[in-house]
Amino acid sequence: TATASGWGGSVAGGPTTVGVPSSGLAPFFNLHRTRSLRALDLSYCPGLTDQALMAVAAYCPSLEFLDISGCRGVGDLSFSAVGGRLANLQTFVAKLCSQSTLTSAGLVAISRAPRNLKRLDLSGCTQLDDATLSAILKQMPCLRSLSVGGCVDITDASILMLNTCCKQLQHLDISSCIHVTLQVLLDIIHDVPTLTRLNVSESKVSNAEVKMLCEVRANCRIVKNQFRPPQKMKVRIFAKPEDKKKKPPATGKDAKGKGAKKK
């Protein structure tokens, strides 16, 4: 397993740890030992570029797990390399990759080679639409987990593809997909018997409809976390009590007046 962190990233593989310059990963992945690497987490590495990820795809053909979430320096070239070379890939996570260099063509390209992909997470990839997702799903019959949360252009049209293309699906996350309707979710639950978890948080599915979905499939967990904006803090201001003013000393006239009263 290899992990990367920090500016440009650092990769730990086997007994050594190698610093990765922002110019690319090719010098490191040219080592013979990395050809057997199976898992690589490069998430949130600001220095990761297309050149670097293309080197990963070229020198690590055995990769089964790849996470490039939040890597804003990669685009269509990287996704094409991943889809064209990593035939053994089973998990691909690319959350929050909404950069302009990544288009529908790059997203579709990830489905070319890894026909055994089991988990795909494109949450927050706002450029993902129905046509793109449908083209991806047609090439992924073994998919078991799909996350497209935050992809606001996704509608019933592409989600319905799961009924025919992904019969082994177990987990589905469509949180914040506000255009997916209850009727399609009922169809999914009915036609995909392997589904065990459905996330509909921040969608238009009401609590009553969630209850209906649970009644249709008792063994499918429906998750709905309602967003609650942070409450304004109530600030109480306590005024400092004013010091009691000392009474001025009695004048001569006041003293005579008091004396007269006593008499």
C-alpha positions, -999 to +999 in steps of 0.1 A: +000+000+000+013+035-007+001+068+006+009+104-004+007+135+016+020+170+018+032+194-010+039+174-040+033+142-020+054+115-005+051+078-014+058+050+010+062+016-007+079-014+009+109-006+031+116+029+018+100+063+017+106+085-013+099+122-016+079+130-048+087+163-065+058+183-079+072+178-114+060+142-115+062+107-102+079+090-131+114+088-115+100+068-085+075+046-104+102+036-128+114+012-101+107-024-107+092-031-073+063-007-079+048-029-107+033-051-080+018-021-061-019-027-054-032+003-035-023+039-039-038+069-020-029+103-036-059+122-023-055+160-017-020+163-032-019+197-047+013+189-067-002+159-085-004+165-123-015+147-154+021+137-161+024+121-126-008+102-128+000+090-163+033+076-149+013+058-121-009+042-148+022+031-168+044+018-140+017+003-117-004-021-138-014-042-108-032-013-090-066-023-075-072+008-054-066+044-065-078+075-047-071+109-063-098+129-044-093+167-044-064+166-068-072+197-088-042+194-111-054+164-130-077+162-160-088+143-190-053+129-197-051+114-162-085+097-164-078+084-199-046+069-186-064+053-157-091+039-179-068+027-206-041+010-186-053-001-151-073-032-161-072-046-125-086-016-109-115-024-085-118+009-065-115+043-080-122+074-058-122+108-073-142+130-050-143+168-055-126+167-089-146+195-105-118+213-122-123+226-158-096+203-172-118+173-164-147+170-189-173+144-197-148+127-221-123+121-193-150+107-170-163+083-196-127+071-203-123+056-168-147+028-178-127+015-208-102-010-192-113-018-156-143-040-164-141-055-128-145-021-111-165-026-079-165+008-063-167+042-081-169+074-061-174+106-082-190+127-054-187+164-059-178+161-096-203+187-107-196+182-144-211+147-142-244+146-161-269+119-172-253+112-205-218+107-189-230+086-161-251+064-184-221+058-206-200+048-176-226+024-161-230+005-194-194-007-190-195-016-153-216-048-148-196-057-116-202-023-098-212-028-062-208+008-048-217+040-066-214+075-051-225+105-070-235+128-041-234+164-049-237+158-087-267+181-091-272+174-128-280+137-122-317+129-128-339+098-130-327+090-166-292+078-155-302+063-122-326+040-140-297+025-158-287+007-126-317-016-130-303-031-161-265-024-159-256-030-123-275-059-109-248-065-082-251-030-067-250-029-029-244+007-020-258+038-037-252+074-026-273+101-044-272+127-016-279+162-028-292+148-062-323+169-061-337+157-094-340+121-085-376+112-077-392+087-053-407+066-082-372+058-095-359+049-061-388+025-057-379+009-090-343+006-079-351-010-046-375-034-063-353-043-093-319-045-076-323-070-048-286-068-037-290-032-026-284-029+011-277+009+016-292+039+000-281+075+009-308+101+001-295+129+023-302+165+012-326+152-015-362+159-021-372+126-006-393+133+025-392+115+058-426+099+050-412+087+017-381+073+034-405+053+057-422+040+026-389+029+010-380+010+042-413-008+041-407-020+006-373-034+015-367-040+051-331-052+045-320-020+028-308+008+051-321+042+040-299+071+051-313+106+053-292+132+072-310+165+071-287+195+068-291+218+097-275+253+094-255+262+124-275+280+150-266+316+158-250+318+192-269+337+217-246+363+233-257+377+266-241+409+276-240+415+313-235+452+322-211+459+350-230+472+380-223+508+386-206+517+419-229+533+444-221+570+445-209+580+479-231+607+495-213+640+497-205+651+533-233+671+550-228+709+548-232+732+577-268+741+568-278+704+565-263+697+599-282+726+615-314+713+599-309+678+613-302+692+647-334+712+646-355+682+637-341+662+666-353+690+689 
